[in-house]
Amino acid sequence: MLPVIALVGRPNVGKSTLFNRLTKSRDALVANLPGLTRDRQYGQAKLKGQPFIVVDTGGIAGDEEGIDDLMAKQSLQAVEEADIVLFMVDARTGMTAADEYVAEQLRRQQKPVILVVNKVDGVHADAALAEYYSFGYGNILGIAAEHGRGVSTLIDQVLDCLEIVPANEDEQTIEELQARGLKLAVVGRPNVGKSTLINRFLGEERVVVFDMPGTTRDSIYIEMERRGKPYTLIDTAGVRRRGKVKETVEKFSVLKTLQAIGDANVVVMVMDAREPITDQDLSLVSHIIDAGRSMVIAINKWDGMTEEERDEVKQEIDRRLGFVDFARIHFISALHGSNVGHLWESVDEAWESALVEMSASQLTRLLEQAYDRHQPPAIKGRRIKLRYAHPGGHNPPLIVIHGKQVSKLQESYKRYLINFFRKKLNLIGTPIRLETKEGDNPFADKTNKSRELSRRQRLKKKRAIKKFGKK
């Protein structure tokens, strides 16, 4: 399971700013206004190669009433699910009674805590940290989250505190990954038929099915074997829009679902054919892609619909799910078993594509073909050169491209390369990641003396500038 980092502290100490810095996103709203964050925000982060789930929480002051009291309780309960807590304070305002209250609450939780003194830019860092040693924490670090100062050191402390050695699946052989068996997560919004589909896979009533959203509250792991192959099915809780999530246990269910996606090899995204595709569906799909997981899309409750209704659903899918054209889409009825068997074929296909073996010579040859067919646009009049490519890993497939000015490749051209590789390698159901590398110029800091102007050339240049002006 992915480790969980919880950011806690009193209001306006910079929790959301650090959240955005760690997740490399702008998902958390940031403003110079206390109490802006009212609900927990989940995000994925990759810190020094190790994936994490980061939780941004509302502020805790100890004297809350009404909605603020509910926010504070949610923040403290989020600590229970965390593997490590980053307790944030403000170096500019100094220690307050609210900080002491939060420290006292964290001592009762008995979780690993790193005391993070934020906003040390513009103040004397050592003096700002000194007063917080009275809290008794061994790990105290000063940072400036807004500018990124000290964040790298903070990440190192998190990894050391949890004693995490980042797992590198790229070093594992494909045979080792296959021997572990395929983990298949079934995700989607509440009441779309996830548990019914799990029971159909198993051929028995293994998980509770009831016509009420939120029946499944935790991620359930079920081992099974099909045609001699080991599988682990993961039934997850439905993920609703944040504004609809009110119960504490359901908030934790969302976290478990995100962890299950990171733990799975292939994800079956289940949608209800009788309801329109929502932004929450698209958010879940994007989360699966960001996690690098292979995906199969199942449109459930297809039985009993008229041809006209089915055509409308397909048009909606083409319009809103065009960005996941690499995933197979199946129209099924989990209740009656229609087309469910074909899901297994796509699941196995997606897993095989995620573990595809590629060679440097093969990828370089395809890169040359893609380059000859459509060259990238020039950058300031200089052509981008793609020299060679080689595999960088699998699950998902990683292709490393070397060349000149490749770091300036436009996203549209990267998508072109991904689609070209996907078509030529026949990869279905798995995202592809590109990584660009370019060699350092050994002469970047050296002056080319052979190109120095002579005295006559300097005078000529000076006269030209005086007459025509400098362009």
C-alpha positions as CSV (number, residue, x, y, z in Angstrom):
1,M,0.0,0.0,0.0
2,L,1.2,3.5,-0.7
3,P,2.5,5.4,2.4
4,V,0.3,8.3,3.5
5,I,1.6,11.7,4.6
6,A,-0.7,14.0,6.5
7,L,-0.1,17.8,6.7
8,V,-1.6,19.2,9.9
9,G,-1.3,22.5,11.8
10,R,-3.2,25.6,12.7
11,P,-4.8,27.7,9.9
12,N,-2.6,29.7,7.4
13,V,0.7,28.1,8.1
14,G,1.2,27.0,4.5
15,K,-0.1,23.4,4.5
16,S,-1.8,23.8,1.1
17,T,1.3,25.5,-0.4
18,L,3.4,22.5,0.7
19,F,0.8,20.1,-0.6
20,N,1.0,21.7,-4.1
21,R,4.8,21.6,-3.9
22,L,4.9,17.9,-3.0
23,T,2.2,16.8,-5.5
24,K,3.5,19.2,-8.2
25,S,0.0,20.5,-8.8
26,R,-2.3,23.4,-8.0
27,D,-5.1,21.2,-6.7
28,A,-5.2,23.0,-3.3
29,L,-6.5,26.5,-3.1
30,V,-3.9,28.9,-1.7
31,A,-4.6,32.4,-0.4
32,N,-3.5,34.6,2.5
33,L,-6.7,33.8,4.4
34,P,-7.0,31.5,7.4
35,G,-9.4,28.6,7.2
36,L,-9.5,28.4,3.4
37,T,-9.1,24.6,3.4
38,R,-12.3,23.0,4.8
39,D,-12.1,19.5,3.6
40,R,-9.3,16.9,3.1
41,Q,-7.6,17.0,-0.2
42,Y,-5.9,13.9,-1.5
43,G,-3.0,14.0,-4.0
44,Q,-0.4,11.7,-5.4
45,A,3.3,12.5,-5.0
46,K,6.5,10.9,-6.1
47,L,9.3,11.8,-3.7
48,K,12.8,10.6,-4.7
49,G,11.2,7.8,-6.8
50,Q,8.9,6.6,-4.0
51,P,5.1,7.1,-4.6
52,F,3.1,8.6,-1.7
53,I,-0.5,9.8,-1.0
54,V,-0.4,13.3,0.5
55,V,-3.4,14.6,2.6
56,D,-4.0,18.3,3.1
57,T,-6.2,19.0,6.1
58,G,-8.0,22.0,7.5
59,G,-6.5,24.1,10.3
60,I,-6.6,23.1,14.0
61,A,-6.7,25.9,16.6
62,G,-8.4,24.2,19.6
63,D,-11.2,26.8,20.0
64,E,-13.3,25.9,17.0
65,E,-17.1,26.1,16.9
66,G,-19.6,25.0,14.3
67,I,-18.1,24.1,10.9
68,D,-14.6,24.9,12.2
69,D,-15.0,22.2,14.9
70,L,-16.0,19.6,12.3
71,M,-13.0,20.6,10.2
72,A,-10.6,20.2,13.2
73,K,-12.1,16.8,14.0
74,Q,-11.6,15.6,10.5
75,S,-8.0,16.8,10.5
76,L,-7.2,14.8,13.7
77,Q,-9.0,11.7,12.4
78,A,-6.9,12.0,9.2
79,V,-3.8,11.5,11.3
80,E,-5.0,8.1,12.3
81,E,-4.8,6.9,8.6
82,A,-1.4,8.5,8.1
83,D,2.0,6.7,8.2
84,I,3.8,10.0,9.0
85,V,2.6,13.5,10.0
86,L,4.2,16.8,9.0
87,F,3.3,19.2,11.8
88,M,3.5,22.7,10.3
89,V,4.1,25.9,12.2
90,D,4.7,29.5,11.1
91,A,8.2,31.0,11.7
92,R,7.0,34.6,11.3
93,T,4.3,34.5,13.9
94,G,6.2,32.3,16.3
95,M,4.7,29.7,18.7
96,T,1.1,30.1,19.6
97,A,-1.4,28.4,21.9
98,A,-2.9,26.7,18.8
99,D,0.5,25.2,18.0
100,E,0.7,23.8,21.6
101,Y,-2.8,22.4,21.3
102,V,-1.9,20.6,18.0
103,A,1.3,19.2,19.5
104,E,-0.6,17.8,22.4
105,Q,-3.1,16.1,20.1
106,L,-0.4,14.6,18.0
107,R,1.4,13.2,21.1
108,R,-1.8,11.1,21.8
109,Q,-1.8,9.7,18.3
110,Q,1.7,8.2,18.7
111,K,2.6,8.7,15.0
112,P,6.0,9.6,13.5
113,V,6.0,13.4,13.4
114,I,8.3,15.8,11.7
115,L,8.0,19.4,12.9
116,V,8.1,21.7,9.9
117,V,8.8,25.4,10.6
118,N,7.5,27.1,7.4
119,K,8.2,30.6,6.1
120,V,11.8,30.9,7.3
121,D,12.6,33.1,4.3
122,G,13.3,36.6,5.5
123,V,13.8,35.6,9.2
124,H,16.7,34.2,11.2
125,A,16.2,30.5,10.6
126,D,18.0,29.2,13.7
127,A,16.2,31.7,16.0
128,A,12.9,30.7,14.5
129,L,13.5,27.0,15.1
130,A,14.9,27.5,18.7
131,E,11.6,28.1,20.5
132,Y,10.0,24.9,19.0
133,Y,12.5,22.5,20.5
134,S,10.4,22.7,23.7
135,F,7.8,20.5,21.9
136,G,10.3,17.6,22.3
137,Y,10.4,16.5,18.7
138,G,13.7,15.1,17.4
139,N,13.0,16.0,13.8
140,I,12.7,19.8,13.3
141,L,13.3,21.4,9.9
142,G,12.9,24.9,8.6
143,I,11.5,25.4,5.1
144,A,10.0,28.0,2.7
145,A,7.3,26.0,1.0
146,E,6.4,28.8,-1.4
147,H,9.9,29.0,-2.8
148,G,10.9,25.3,-2.4
149,R,13.7,26.0,0.1
150,G,14.4,23.0,2.3
151,V,11.7,20.8,0.7
152,S,14.3,18.4,-0.7
153,T,15.8,17.9,2.8
154,L,12.3,17.4,4.2
155,I,11.7,14.6,1.7
156,D,14.9,12.9,2.7
157,Q,13.8,13.1,6.4
158,V,10.4,11.5,5.5
159,L,12.1,8.6,3.7
160,D,14.6,8.1,6.6
161,C,11.8,8.3,9.2
162,L,9.7,5.6,7.5
163,E,12.9,3.6,6.6
164,I,11.6,3.3,3.1
165,V,13.8,1.8,0.4
166,P,12.1,2.8,-2.8
167,A,10.9,-0.2,-4.7
168,N,12.2,-0.3,-8.2
169,E,10.1,-2.6,-10.3
170,D,12.3,-1.9,-13.3
171,E,15.0,-4.0,-11.7
172,Q,12.6,-7.0,-11.4
173,T,12.4,-9.3,-14.3
174,I,9.1,-9.7,-16.1
175,E,9.0,-13.4,-15.0
176,E,9.2,-12.2,-11.3
177,L,6.3,-9.7,-11.8
178,Q,4.2,-12.3,-13.5
179,A,4.9,-14.9,-10.8
180,R,3.4,-12.5,-8.2
181,G,0.1,-12.7,-10.0
182,L,-2.0,-9.9,-11.4
183,K,-3.8,-7.5,-9.0
184,L,-7.0,-6.3,-10.5
185,A,-8.8,-3.3,-8.9
186,V,-12.4,-2.5,-9.7
187,V,-13.2,1.2,-9.2
188,G,-15.9,3.7,-10.0
189,R,-18.6,5.9,-8.4
190,P,-21.0,4.4,-5.8
191,N,-23.7,2.0,-7.0
192,V,-22.4,1.4,-10.5
193,G,-22.1,-2.3,-9.9
194,K,-18.5,-2.9,-8.7
195,S,-19.3,-5.5,-6.1
196,T,-21.8,-7.2,-8.5
197,L,-19.0,-7.5,-11.0
198,I,-16.6,-8.9,-8.4
199,N,-19.2,-11.6,-7.5
200,R,-19.7,-12.4,-11.2
201,F,-15.9,-12.8,-11.6
202,L,-15.8,-15.2,-8.7
203,G,-19.0,-17.0,-9.5
204,E,-20.3,-16.6,-6.0
205,E,-21.8,-14.0,-3.6
206,R,-18.5,-13.1,-2.0
207,V,-19.1,-9.4,-1.3
208,V,-22.2,-7.6,-0.1
209,V,-24.4,-6.2,-2.8
210,F,-27.2,-3.8,-1.9
211,D,-29.1,-1.1,-3.9
212,M,-27.7,1.7,-1.8
213,P,-24.6,3.9,-2.6
214,G,-21.7,3.3,-0.2
215,T,-22.3,-0.3,0.7
216,T,-18.6,-1.1,0.3
217,R,-16.6,0.9,2.8
218,D,-13.1,-0.7,2.6
219,S,-10.9,-2.1,-0.1
220,I,-11.4,-5.9,-0.1
221,Y,-8.6,-8.2,-1.5
222,I,-9.8,-11.6,-2.8
223,E,-7.4,-14.1,-4.2
224,M,-8.6,-16.4,-7.0
225,E,-7.3,-18.5,-9.9
226,R,-8.5,-18.5,-13.5
227,R,-7.2,-20.9,-16.1
228,G,-4.1,-21.7,-14.0
229,K,-3.2,-18.0,-13.4
230,P,-3.3,-16.4,-10.0
231,Y,-5.3,-13.2,-9.6
232,T,-6.1,-10.8,-6.7
233,L,-9.4,-9.0,-7.1
234,I,-9.7,-5.7,-5.2
235,D,-13.2,-4.4,-4.6
236,T,-13.1,-0.7,-3.7
237,A,-15.5,1.8,-2.2
238,G,-17.2,4.2,-4.6
239,V,-15.6,7.6,-4.9
240,R,-18.1,10.5,-4.9
241,R,-17.5,14.2,-5.5
242,R,-15.9,15.8,-2.4
243,G,-18.9,17.9,-1.7
244,K,-21.1,14.8,-1.4
245,V,-18.7,13.0,1.0
246,K,-19.9,13.7,4.5
247,E,-19.3,10.7,6.7
248,T,-15.9,10.3,8.2
249,V,-15.7,6.6,7.3
250,E,-16.4,7.4,3.7
251,K,-13.6,9.9,3.6
252,F,-11.2,7.2,4.6
253,S,-12.8,4.9,2.0
254,V,-11.7,7.3,-0.7
255,L,-8.1,7.1,0.6
256,K,-8.3,3.3,0.5
257,T,-9.5,3.4,-3.1
258,L,-6.6,5.6,-4.1
259,Q,-4.2,3.3,-2.4
260,A,-5.8,0.3,-4.1
261,I,-5.2,1.9,-7.5
262,G,-1.6,2.4,-6.7
263,D,-1.3,-1.2,-5.5
264,A,-3.0,-2.7,-8.5
265,N,-1.5,-3.8,-11.9
266,V,-4.7,-3.4,-13.9
267,V,-7.8,-1.3,-13.1
268,V,-11.3,-1.9,-14.3
269,M,-13.1,1.5,-14.4
270,V,-16.8,0.8,-14.1
271,M,-19.4,3.3,-15.2
272,D,-23.2,3.3,-15.3
273,A,-24.6,3.3,-18.8
274,R,-27.9,4.8,-17.4
275,E,-26.2,7.9,-16.0
276,P,-24.1,10.5,-17.8
277,I,-20.3,10.5,-17.5
278,T,-19.4,12.9,-14.6
279,D,-16.4,15.0,-13.8
280,Q,-15.8,12.5,-10.9
281,D,-15.5,9.7,-13.5
282,L,-13.0,11.7,-15.5
283,S,-11.1,12.5,-12.3
284,L,-10.8,8.8,-11.4
285,V,-9.6,8.0,-14.9
286,S,-7.0,10.7,-14.7
287,H,-5.8,9.4,-11.4
288,I,-5.4,5.9,-12.9
289,I,-3.4,7.3,-15.8
290,D,-1.2,9.4,-13.4
291,A,-0.5,6.3,-11.3
292,G,0.7,4.6,-14.5
293,R,-1.8,1.7,-14.2
294,S,-3.2,-0.3,-17.1
295,M,-6.9,0.2,-17.6
296,V,-10.0,-1.4,-19.0
297,I,-13.3,0.5,-19.1
298,A,-16.6,-1.4,-18.3
299,I,-19.9,0.3,-19.1
300,N,-22.3,-1.5,-16.8
301,K,-26.1,-2.0,-16.9
302,W,-26.2,-2.2,-20.7
303,D,-29.1,-4.7,-20.6
304,G,-32.6,-3.4,-21.3
305,M,-31.5,-0.2,-23.1
306,T,-33.0,0.7,-26.4
307,E,-30.8,1.2,-29.5
308,E,-31.4,4.9,-29.4
309,E,-30.2,5.1,-25.8
310,R,-27.2,3.0,-26.5
311,D,-26.2,5.3,-29.4
312,E,-26.4,8.3,-27.1
313,V,-24.1,6.6,-24.6
314,K,-21.6,5.8,-27.3
315,Q,-21.6,9.4,-28.5
316,E,-21.1,10.6,-24.9
317,I,-18.1,8.2,-24.5
318,D,-16.5,9.4,-27.7
319,R,-16.9,13.0,-26.6
320,R,-15.7,12.7,-23.0
321,L,-13.3,9.7,-23.0
322,G,-11.3,10.5,-26.2
323,F,-8.2,11.0,-24.1
324,V,-8.1,7.4,-23.1
325,D,-8.4,5.9,-26.5
326,F,-5.7,3.3,-25.6
327,A,-8.1,1.5,-23.2
328,R,-10.6,-1.2,-24.3
329,I,-14.2,-0.4,-23.7
330,H,-16.7,-3.1,-22.9
331,F,-20.5,-2.8,-22.6
332,I,-21.6,-5.3,-20.0
333,S,-24.3,-6.4,-17.6
334,A,-22.6,-7.5,-14.3
335,L,-26.0,-8.7,-13.0
336,H,-26.7,-11.1,-15.9
337,G,-23.1,-11.7,-17.0
338,S,-23.3,-10.4,-20.5
339,N,-19.9,-9.8,-22.1
340,V,-18.2,-10.1,-18.7
341,G,-16.0,-12.9,-20.0
342,H,-14.5,-10.5,-22.6
343,L,-13.2,-8.3,-19.8
344,W,-10.7,-11.0,-18.8
345,E,-9.2,-11.0,-22.3
346,S,-8.7,-7.2,-22.2
347,V,-7.3,-7.4,-18.6
348,D,-4.7,-10.0,-19.7
349,E,-3.9,-8.0,-22.9
350,A,-3.4,-4.8,-20.9
351,W,-1.1,-6.5,-18.4
352,E,1.0,-8.1,-21.2
353,S,1.3,-4.7,-22.9
354,A,2.5,-3.1,-19.6
355,L,5.3,-5.8,-19.4
356,V,6.2,-5.6,-23.1
357,E,9.9,-6.3,-23.9
358,M,11.5,-3.6,-26.0
359,S,15.0,-3.2,-27.4
360,A,17.1,-0.1,-28.0
361,S,17.5,-0.9,-31.7
362,Q,13.8,-1.4,-32.1
363,L,12.8,1.8,-30.4
364,T,15.5,3.8,-32.2
365,R,14.3,2.5,-35.6
366,L,10.7,3.5,-34.7
367,L,11.9,6.9,-33.5
368,E,13.6,7.5,-36.8
369,Q,10.5,6.5,-38.7
370,A,8.4,8.9,-36.6
371,Y,10.9,11.7,-37.0
372,D,11.0,11.2,-40.8
373,R,7.2,11.2,-41.0
374,H,6.7,14.3,-38.9
375,Q,9.5,16.5,-37.6
376,P,9.1,18.6,-34.4
377,P,8.8,22.3,-34.8
378,A,12.0,24.4,-34.6
379,I,12.8,26.3,-31.4
380,K,14.0,29.8,-32.2
381,G,15.0,28.7,-35.6
382,R,17.0,25.7,-34.4
383,R,15.8,22.2,-35.3
384,I,15.2,19.7,-32.5
385,K,17.2,16.5,-33.2
386,L,16.1,13.1,-31.9
387,R,19.1,10.8,-31.9
388,Y,18.2,7.5,-30.3
389,A,15.8,5.8,-27.9
390,H,16.0,2.9,-25.4
391,P,13.6,1.2,-22.9
392,G,13.7,2.7,-19.4
393,G,11.3,0.3,-17.7
394,H,7.9,-1.4,-17.7
395,N,4.6,-1.3,-15.9
396,P,4.0,1.2,-17.5
397,P,6.4,1.1,-20.5
398,L,9.0,3.9,-20.3
399,I,10.8,5.1,-23.4
400,V,13.8,7.3,-23.0
401,I,14.7,9.6,-25.9
402,H,18.1,11.2,-26.3
403,G,18.8,14.1,-28.5
404,K,19.5,17.8,-28.9
405,Q,17.0,20.3,-27.3
406,V,14.7,17.4,-26.5
407,S,13.7,19.0,-23.2
408,K,11.9,21.6,-25.3
409,L,9.7,19.1,-27.1
410,Q,6.1,20.3,-27.2
411,E,3.4,18.2,-25.4
412,S,1.6,17.8,-28.7
413,Y,4.7,16.2,-30.3
414,K,5.2,14.0,-27.3
415,R,1.6,12.7,-27.8
416,Y,2.3,12.1,-31.4
417,L,5.4,10.0,-30.5
418,I,3.4,8.1,-27.8
419,N,0.6,7.3,-30.3
420,F,3.2,6.2,-32.9
421,F,5.0,3.9,-30.5
422,R,1.7,2.5,-29.3
423,K,0.5,1.7,-32.8
424,K,3.8,0.1,-33.9
425,L,4.3,-1.9,-30.7
426,N,0.6,-2.8,-30.6
427,L,0.2,-1.7,-26.9
428,I,-3.4,-1.8,-25.7
429,G,-4.7,-0.8,-22.3
430,T,-1.5,0.7,-20.8
431,P,-0.3,4.3,-20.7
432,I,3.2,5.0,-22.2
433,R,5.6,7.4,-20.6
434,L,8.3,9.3,-22.4
435,E,11.5,10.6,-20.7
436,T,13.8,13.0,-22.6
437,K,17.6,13.4,-22.0
438,E,20.1,15.6,-23.7
439,G,23.9,15.7,-23.2
440,D,25.6,18.7,-21.7
441,N,27.5,20.9,-24.0
442,P,31.2,20.6,-23.0
443,F,32.0,24.0,-24.6
444,A,29.1,25.9,-22.9
445,D,31.4,27.8,-20.6
446,K,34.3,28.3,-23.0
447,T,34.9,31.2,-25.3
448,N,35.7,30.4,-29.0
449,K,38.8,32.5,-29.4
450,S,38.9,31.8,-33.1
451,R,35.7,33.9,-33.5
452,E,37.0,37.0,-31.6
453,L,36.8,40.1,-33.8
454,S,39.9,41.9,-35.1
455,R,40.3,45.6,-34.4
456,R,39.2,46.4,-38.0
457,Q,36.1,44.2,-37.6
458,R,35.2,45.9,-34.3
459,L,35.5,49.4,-35.8
460,K,33.3,48.3,-38.7
461,K,30.7,46.9,-36.4
462,K,30.7,50.0,-34.3
463,R,30.1,52.2,-37.4
464,A,27.3,49.9,-38.5
465,I,25.6,50.2,-35.1
466,K,25.9,53.9,-35.1
467,K,24.5,54.2,-38.6
468,F,21.7,51.6,-38.5
469,G,21.1,51.1,-34.9
470,K,21.4,47.8,-32.9
471,K,18.8,45.2,-33.8
